Amino acid sequence: MKQLFTSLLELFYPSSCEGCGGSLVKGEELICTKCRYDIPKTNYNGEEENPVEQIFWGRVRLHSATAYCFYMKTGIVKKLLHSLKYKSKPEIGILLGNFLGTSIHQKPKFESIDYIIPLPLHKKREHQRGYNQSQMLALGINEIIDKKLDNNTLYRSVETKTQTKKKRYERWENVNEIFKLTDEKKFEGKHILLIDDVLTTGATLEAAAHTLGKVKDIKISIAVFAYTKS
Ligand SMILES: [Zn+2]
């Protein structure tokens, strides 16, 4: 019944592409084939010493880091992430998570992952948005690589103000102690995959990795959907 209703609905109101606004054809989900193709992929696929790994060199010890695509000031990636964050479209996050998950699936550096952890938002902000966009990505990744998802052991204890206008050092100070763990033992000897939507300076991910890094014998990897090349 529900399926019939959906088909009827689509007949009268064909769903449109989240990237270009064009109509989707049968078999396309949220994004049309052309937009999907046009996403500027990094093709790092979790390769060693890729530019995303290099961002964290000398800052925090990681097992690996990767990004699915480049973030540009204009274009499809910006549009998709904007809809994910501000237009109440969590389903976009799951689809983008599928893309990211596929890019690291069965890659040697990511095979030993135990837990997928979305970068936490402060509860207040999550409540305003209705969901955490990184958690949607994590759900999408989990559909592909099938590891345990954990979204309540690492949490954000301080709400940070908007970071865009601050200098790098101030940003670092601002985020350095904002993450905490409810249970350190849980991650002892485990390999954690931290997930975020966009990587720019890496300060927030660094802060989270810094907190996780205090756990004994932990291995930390990072996967982001998009990365701003400097
Ligand atoms: Zn499109």
Residues whose N, C-alpha, C, O or C-beta is under 5 A from the ligand:
A	BS01	ZN	C17 G19 C20 G21 C32 C35
